[in-house]
């Protein structure tokens, strides 16, 4: 890889995810995005992000994949699409507010392929996401590690 910055994929471009992904796309970091809503993807394309045809294409095109979807079921669904497409050494960051057991299950599913899963839910509001003041306390594969 000629560039020292990893490429970043972002899946889930809703109220929070879209704003966070836009901040990434507005940098010099290669960004690839996907959402089931074409309009959300189009907005990010205007910021320079590459739009993927599906979640699996994000996995193939990014070293770090961020997931910011609505609930546990959607996180599991996205991970099912990513599985087998991620490269050894990839990082999956779960930004969704989901149950700790969901993140642990995702980590257990992807670990044999050499994928690191980080539980990184965001705290803040839409204005905070726009202002880049959301807070995240990432934890590898769990959210019950001591501070």
ABEGO torsion letter per residue (X at the ends): XABABBBBBBBGABAAAAAAAAAAAABABBBBBBBABAAAAAAAAAAGBBBBABAAAAAAABABBBBBBABAAAAAAAAAAABGABBBGBBBBBABBBBAAAAAAAAAAAAAAGBBBBBBBBBEBAAAAAAGABBBBBBBGBAABBX
